[in-house]
Amino acid sequence: MKNSLAFSTVIAFTLLCAPVHAQLVTTTNVDPAQTVSEFILNGVEASNVVYTGDVNAFGTFTGGYDTNIGMNNGIILTTGTLHPDYIPAIGSAASGFSSNYNATAGNALLNNLVSVATYDASVLEFDLIPVGNILEFQYVFASEEYPEFVNSSFNDVFGFFIDGIDPSGGMYSATNIALIPETSLYVSINNVNSGVNSDYFVDNLGIEGQTIVFDGFTTLLTAIIQVVPETNYHLTLAIADAGDASYDSAVFLMSSSLKSYFFSDIETVNTFAPTVLYNHTFREIEIMAGTDTHETVKLVIYNLQGSTIYKTNFTGSQSVDFSSFANGIYLVQVCTEKGCKTTKVSVY
């Protein structure tokens, strides 16, 4: 009896001393219209909100800042489940394995992105009217299929599809805006992983992640597209298993990130074209204004609310450290006597 008591004491002490990791708190059976309302920051009027899929594959989350997902709260669309009885929960360690079969249908829009059938689709869609000429929001894609199924046919798929007027002419028709920054490539397991576009990939197994169950996920990304102000659009946010219904994936949509605003490139003299380079790895921009290294250059950086967050004068070239800046879109304005040029920089 004495030995048994001592053993129990050791076990209890070990449990008390073990590291405790905060978990994501998820909620199901939520009102889709209310979740979209909380998804909107400003400049967007939404209506006709519809969710299609398993009731437990759609919900909201809080407590994200206690994890490594890169956002505090928002919406989750998953091919698995958020049901509180399911183990491992999404907020569990990456050593767990999430693979729940919902026995629900795939999605036709997602079928167009892959060459295999889709299953367990979770789809949120709604109409919207933007006030400005830009529409954007932030998200993270995560999957249990990392890293084993990179470059295979078992490649869970998601997309953000928009319908409406294309400002450059014609119409958007199920145009996917879930793209890798500065490219036309859609975000997928094959297109973002440890070997391809790795700047946007988090190897959750490699860092022994303790707060998100998925083996890998993207960094915080922005879906962005030009729109016609005060015009009707339809947005469809969808994710599904591909090839089979095994291995779960999810999309995390950041609350208060859907917004519309006005943006226009400003170039008063066409021959004035400074180079603005952003290094995602080091979160640093370098500005090279031209060949005249003695010319004074005025640099001002604005956030999207129009506030000046950085300004300086320099000659030749200048580097700016963005490591203390919040993720998002910034406007970098460079001026000399030849004119001004404003460049949009996405910081993630």
GICORRA-V287848 format. One record per helix or strand of 2 or more residues. SS is the DSSP state (A for helix, B for strand). FROM is the first residue (numbers start at 1). TO is the last residue. If there is no record, write none. Layout:
SS FROM TO
SS FROM TO
This chain:
A 2 17
B 25 27
A 32 39
B 40 42
B 44 52
A 55 57
B 58 62
A 64 66
B 74 78
A 108 111
B 118 130
B 134 143
B 157 165
B 171 176
A 198 200
B 201 203
B 216 218
B 221 226
B 232 242
B 249 254
B 258 261
B 275 279
B 284 288
B 296 303
B 308 315
B 317 321
B 328 336
B 339 347
